């Protein structure tokens, strides 16, 4: 079975070996065409799988054929997309990855561990949205605007796995990395405010249902979460580890170090579920090696790809989940000096990004776009 391509990852602060070449992230503007890749979507009936389709359509991603895959339970469903109707196929059926060039996976870590290498053995490049392969040293972990050089050894036709980072990591590093390149982050403290979308379509539906139930004076239905979600916040529902952190928090720690290729950066996180529908907020405190004043930081962020600035102190208007829902860009605001740090060596920022969009589906499709260059 063919393994994923080994990738050398230069330190993020070093000049990128691909800078100025064609593997910089960009939008591919084409349509359904015979010379495009054949694409499979694994988990096609889920929230992220459906978002894959919306992103493909919005970006005119080229494909010559499209195969929608899901569990046996969902096989046979019909999905309309771009004036055609597709039948969802059973992911476990023999030969479903034959002839597939790019497979976009978002069906959970167990499914990815079971089926991703089968797709690779058929010659497909798998872009996996689960946590199954993120910390595998042989698998690149990629945010196209942050570390495109990690894709240097991945090619169409030569089966490989590329991992999509966790949604909270993507949203955070989209804003922090431009500042890191300028002044080098020594320590990062992140507090997240994570939406129902991070737990899937069923959690979003449960939040709607609970809201109606609580307003009607009824006991809330708690199938996805073990406690009331509507009108409440609680620690992220990921399992708690021996060190007292949950898995979501440790993803931010480990994934940041891998993406930046910096094992020494200090990261700590507290991840919280809040009753918003589909966009995460993150409060980020940064300590730098070099001084960085807030005005310079704003200019750096304003010029960074994939970001918008919402930092209107006079009107007290800053990023909100509602404003970034269904948007590609990550929004940054509350940009201010950390008063506890001397010599302008600390900043506080607040970041919001759509978890399903840039935090999952868009990032994966951008990775697929890089394969076409």
VMD Tcl script that draws the C-alpha trace (Angstrom):
set ca {
  {0.00 0.00 0.00}
  {1.45 3.35 -1.02}
  {2.17 5.65 1.91}
  {1.73 9.41 2.02}
  {4.65 11.41 0.68}
  {7.27 12.41 3.23}
  {7.53 16.17 3.51}
  {10.40 18.36 4.70}
  {8.99 21.30 6.65}
  {11.28 24.34 6.91}
  {10.86 26.60 9.92}
  {7.99 29.01 9.24}
  {10.18 32.05 9.92}
  {12.67 30.96 7.26}
  {12.08 32.05 3.63}
  {9.70 29.66 1.90}
  {11.37 27.61 -0.86}
  {8.21 28.06 -2.95}
  {7.89 31.80 -2.51}
  {7.31 33.43 -5.88}
  {6.42 30.12 -7.53}
  {3.04 28.79 -8.57}
  {2.15 26.88 -5.39}
  {0.93 29.97 -3.61}
  {-2.77 29.65 -2.71}
  {-5.12 31.10 -5.28}
  {-8.66 30.71 -6.52}
  {-9.00 28.47 -9.55}
  {-11.70 29.90 -11.80}
  {-12.93 27.13 -14.08}
  {-15.96 24.84 -14.27}
  {-16.98 21.26 -15.04}
  {-14.45 20.25 -17.69}
  {-12.99 17.11 -19.18}
  {-9.40 17.89 -18.22}
  {-10.23 18.46 -14.53}
  {-9.54 15.88 -11.82}
  {-12.02 13.23 -10.74}
  {-13.22 14.08 -7.22}
  {-14.76 12.01 -4.46}
  {-16.41 13.45 -1.36}
  {-16.45 11.13 1.64}
  {-19.14 12.07 4.15}
  {-21.15 13.77 1.42}
  {-24.38 13.90 3.43}
  {-22.84 15.57 6.51}
  {-22.52 19.27 7.29}
  {-18.94 19.59 6.01}
  {-19.61 17.28 3.06}
  {-22.44 19.56 1.96}
  {-20.19 22.56 2.48}
  {-17.56 20.92 0.22}
  {-20.13 21.04 -2.57}
  {-21.02 24.68 -1.89}
  {-17.36 25.71 -1.88}
  {-16.62 23.76 -5.08}
  {-19.50 25.57 -6.79}
  {-18.58 29.00 -5.40}
  {-14.95 28.70 -6.49}
  {-15.67 27.02 -9.85}
  {-13.34 24.22 -8.86}
  {-12.68 22.09 -11.95}
  {-13.70 18.44 -11.99}
  {-14.44 15.98 -14.75}
  {-16.42 13.65 -12.50}
  {-17.83 13.70 -8.98}
  {-18.48 10.73 -6.72}
  {-20.44 11.17 -3.47}
  {-19.66 8.59 -0.78}
  {-21.11 7.95 2.67}
  {-22.03 5.13 5.02}
  {-24.21 2.24 3.95}
  {-27.08 3.95 5.81}
  {-26.92 6.95 3.47}
  {-26.18 5.02 0.28}
  {-28.85 5.47 -2.36}
  {-29.77 9.02 -1.39}
  {-30.01 11.47 -4.28}
  {-28.24 14.83 -4.14}
  {-28.71 17.55 -6.75}
  {-25.62 19.57 -7.58}
  {-24.94 21.98 -10.45}
  {-27.86 20.84 -12.61}
  {-27.09 17.15 -12.13}
  {-28.32 14.52 -9.72}
  {-25.92 12.17 -7.99}
  {-26.60 8.95 -6.11}
  {-24.68 8.58 -2.86}
  {-22.57 5.43 -2.95}
  {-21.54 3.12 -0.13}
  {-18.05 4.06 1.00}
  {-17.26 0.43 1.86}
  {-18.15 -0.92 -1.60}
  {-15.21 -2.43 -3.53}
  {-13.49 -0.16 -6.03}
  {-15.17 3.12 -5.04}
  {-11.86 4.98 -5.27}
  {-10.80 3.57 -8.64}
  {-10.05 6.45 -11.02}
  {-10.33 9.10 -8.28}
  {-7.68 11.83 -8.31}
  {-8.71 13.82 -5.21}
  {-10.75 12.52 -2.28}
  {-12.09 15.04 0.23}
  {-12.78 13.25 3.53}
  {-14.97 14.52 6.34}
  {-16.61 11.57 8.05}
  {-14.67 11.27 11.30}
  {-11.33 9.82 12.31}
  {-12.49 6.21 12.37}
  {-13.70 6.36 8.77}
  {-10.49 8.07 7.67}
  {-8.29 5.48 9.36}
  {-10.30 2.69 7.72}
  {-10.62 4.06 4.18}
  {-8.06 6.81 3.48}
  {-5.16 4.49 2.69}
  {-7.41 2.48 0.37}
  {-7.95 5.68 -1.59}
  {-4.21 6.38 -1.54}
  {-3.48 2.87 -2.84}
  {-5.76 3.69 -5.79}
  {-3.63 6.77 -6.55}
  {-5.84 9.43 -4.96}
  {-4.62 12.38 -2.96}
  {-6.72 12.38 0.20}
  {-7.44 15.70 1.91}
  {-8.62 14.59 5.32}
  {-10.62 16.80 7.64}
  {-10.40 14.49 10.67}
  {-7.72 14.28 13.35}
  {-6.61 10.80 12.22}
  {-3.38 11.79 10.46}
  {-2.64 15.33 11.64}
  {0.27 14.42 13.88}
  {1.70 11.75 11.56}
  {5.19 13.04 10.66}
  {4.76 11.69 7.12}
  {1.55 13.66 6.52}
  {1.63 17.41 5.80}
  {-0.72 19.53 7.93}
  {-1.65 22.49 5.76}
  {-3.24 25.93 5.84}
  {-2.59 27.22 2.30}
  {-2.09 30.85 3.39}
  {0.25 29.78 6.19}
  {2.52 26.90 5.10}
  {2.07 26.10 1.38}
  {5.65 24.78 1.30}
  {4.42 21.68 3.17}
  {2.79 20.58 -0.11}
  {6.07 20.54 -2.03}
  {6.21 16.75 -2.46}
  {2.50 16.08 -3.03}
  {1.43 15.48 -6.62}
  {-1.70 14.36 -8.42}
  {-1.48 10.76 -9.50}
  {0.89 9.86 -6.68}
  {-1.32 8.83 -3.80}
  {-0.81 10.76 -0.58}
  {-2.65 12.08 2.46}
  {-2.80 15.76 3.36}
  {-4.37 16.68 6.69}
  {-6.69 19.61 7.31}
  {-5.93 21.18 10.71}
  {-8.55 21.47 13.41}
  {-11.00 24.33 12.86}
  {-9.87 26.31 15.91}
  {-6.23 26.00 14.80}
  {-7.00 27.23 11.28}
  {-8.97 30.25 12.50}
  {-6.31 31.16 15.06}
  {-3.24 30.76 12.83}
  {-4.79 32.65 9.91}
  {-4.55 35.76 12.10}
  {-1.51 35.00 14.23}
  {0.90 33.73 11.57}
  {1.45 37.11 9.82}
  {2.36 38.59 13.21}
  {4.56 35.59 13.99}
  {6.51 36.14 10.77}
  {7.15 39.73 11.78}
  {8.04 39.42 15.47}
  {8.13 35.67 16.33}
  {5.59 34.40 18.84}
  {7.21 32.98 21.96}
  {3.97 32.27 23.84}
  {0.31 32.15 22.82}
  {-2.71 31.91 25.12}
  {-5.98 31.08 23.36}
  {-9.53 31.05 24.73}
  {-12.10 29.77 22.26}
  {-15.86 30.32 21.97}
  {-16.90 27.41 19.75}
  {-20.16 27.02 17.87}
  {-22.47 24.04 17.47}
  {-21.20 23.49 13.93}
  {-17.98 22.04 15.33}
  {-19.95 19.05 16.59}
  {-21.76 18.52 13.28}
  {-25.19 18.97 11.78}
  {-26.92 17.01 14.57}
  {-25.54 19.39 17.21}
  {-26.79 22.38 15.23}
  {-30.25 20.84 15.09}
  {-30.14 20.07 18.81}
  {-29.28 23.69 19.61}
  {-32.31 24.84 17.61}
  {-34.53 22.29 19.32}
  {-33.26 23.11 22.81}
  {-33.79 26.82 22.25}
  {-37.42 26.20 21.34}
  {-37.88 23.82 24.27}
  {-36.34 26.11 26.88}
  {-38.37 29.11 25.66}
  {-41.48 26.95 25.93}
  {-40.60 25.96 29.49}
  {-39.79 22.36 28.56}
  {-36.81 20.24 29.58}
  {-34.15 20.38 26.84}
  {-33.36 17.34 24.72}
  {-29.73 16.37 25.37}
  {-28.68 13.73 22.84}
  {-25.48 15.24 21.44}
  {-24.28 16.97 24.59}
  {-24.78 15.72 28.13}
  {-26.07 19.07 29.37}
  {-28.19 22.01 28.28}
  {-26.55 23.93 25.42}
  {-29.17 26.61 24.74}
  {-28.58 29.75 26.83}
  {-25.50 28.14 28.39}
  {-21.75 27.72 27.95}
  {-19.55 24.85 29.08}
  {-16.11 23.34 28.63}
  {-15.62 21.81 25.20}
  {-17.02 18.29 25.10}
  {-13.77 16.66 23.92}
  {-12.36 14.04 26.32}
  {-10.26 15.33 29.22}
  {-6.68 14.07 29.28}
  {-4.43 13.26 32.25}
  {-2.86 16.74 32.15}
  {-6.28 18.36 32.70}
  {-6.55 19.69 29.15}
  {-9.11 18.32 26.73}
  {-8.27 16.97 23.28}
  {-9.48 20.14 21.54}
  {-7.09 22.26 23.58}
  {-4.15 19.97 22.91}
  {-4.87 20.08 19.18}
  {-4.19 23.81 19.25}
  {-0.90 23.18 21.04}
  {0.41 20.32 18.90}
  {-0.91 21.49 15.53}
  {0.52 24.99 15.93}
  {3.97 23.55 16.59}
  {3.76 21.26 13.56}
  {2.41 23.88 11.15}
  {4.99 26.46 12.24}
  {7.69 23.78 12.45}
  {8.59 25.23 15.85}
  {8.61 22.74 18.72}
  {9.60 25.46 21.20}
  {6.65 27.83 20.84}
  {4.61 27.81 24.05}
  {0.86 27.44 23.52}
  {-1.92 27.02 26.06}
  {-5.65 26.95 25.39}
  {-9.07 26.86 27.03}
  {-11.85 25.72 24.70}
  {-15.50 26.51 25.46}
  {-18.77 25.63 23.73}
  {-21.08 28.61 23.30}
  {-24.62 28.50 21.85}
  {-23.84 30.07 18.48}
  {-24.65 28.19 15.30}
  {-21.67 28.01 12.93}
  {-18.72 30.33 13.60}
  {-16.03 30.24 16.27}
  {-14.58 33.17 18.21}
  {-11.11 33.14 19.76}
  {-9.41 35.48 22.19}
  {-5.65 35.33 21.61}
  {-2.89 36.75 23.78}
  {0.57 36.87 22.21}
  {4.06 37.36 23.61}
  {6.72 38.20 21.01}
  {10.48 37.94 20.76}
  {10.64 41.36 19.07}
  {8.60 44.52 19.77}
  {5.42 44.89 17.70}
  {3.13 47.87 18.21}
  {-0.58 47.68 17.52}
  {-0.53 50.06 14.54}
  {2.09 47.96 12.78}
  {0.10 44.85 13.63}
  {-3.01 46.31 11.98}
  {-1.10 47.05 8.80}
  {0.33 43.52 8.73}
  {-3.09 41.98 9.25}
  {-4.72 44.27 6.71}
  {-2.30 43.04 4.04}
  {-2.58 39.34 4.93}
  {-4.56 37.03 2.61}
  {-7.84 35.61 3.83}
  {-8.33 38.19 6.60}
  {-10.61 41.16 7.16}
  {-10.21 43.76 9.91}
  {-13.14 44.71 12.15}
  {-11.63 47.01 14.75}
  {-13.85 50.06 15.26}
  {-13.18 51.24 18.81}
  {-15.31 54.37 18.45}
  {-18.42 52.33 17.68}
  {-17.41 49.33 19.80}
  {-17.74 47.10 16.72}
  {-15.51 44.07 16.47}
  {-15.70 40.56 14.94}
  {-18.85 38.55 15.65}
  {-19.85 35.00 14.66}
  {-22.93 36.28 12.81}
  {-20.87 38.56 10.60}
  {-18.47 35.82 9.49}
  {-21.02 33.01 9.03}
  {-20.97 31.75 5.42}
  {-17.90 33.94 4.74}
  {-14.52 32.76 3.49}
  {-12.51 35.35 5.39}
  {-11.43 35.26 9.02}
  {-12.15 38.53 10.84}
  {-9.71 40.12 13.31}
  {-10.29 42.91 15.83}
  {-9.73 44.06 19.42}
  {-6.11 44.65 18.38}
  {-4.37 46.19 21.37}
  {-1.14 46.11 23.34}
  {-0.90 43.66 26.21}
  {-0.39 46.03 29.13}
  {1.33 43.30 31.14}
  {4.17 43.07 28.59}
  {6.96 45.65 28.42}
  {8.49 47.19 25.28}
  {5.49 46.39 23.02}
  {6.25 42.67 23.16}
  {2.65 41.58 23.66}
  {-0.67 41.91 21.84}
  {-4.27 40.87 22.40}
  {-6.54 40.14 19.42}
  {-10.00 38.65 18.90}
  {-10.65 36.42 15.90}
  {-13.85 35.02 14.35}
  {-14.14 32.52 11.54}
  {-16.77 30.23 10.07}
  {-15.91 26.77 11.38}
  {-17.57 24.91 8.49}
  {-16.20 27.24 5.83}
  {-12.56 28.27 6.36}
  {-12.30 26.03 9.40}
  {-13.06 22.92 7.33}
  {-14.41 22.79 3.76}
  {-12.80 25.88 2.24}
  {-9.36 25.03 3.59}
  {-9.63 21.51 2.15}
  {-10.71 22.76 -1.28}
  {-7.88 25.31 -1.26}
  {-5.47 22.43 -0.63}
  {-7.02 20.61 -3.61}
  {-6.56 23.75 -5.72}
  {-2.86 23.73 -4.93}
  {-2.59 20.29 -6.54}
  {-3.72 21.76 -9.88}
  {-0.82 24.19 -10.17}
}
mol new
graphics top color blue
foreach p $ca { graphics top sphere $p radius 0.5 }
foreach p [lrange $ca 0 end-1] q [lrange $ca 1 end] { graphics top cylinder $p $q radius 0.2 }
display resetview
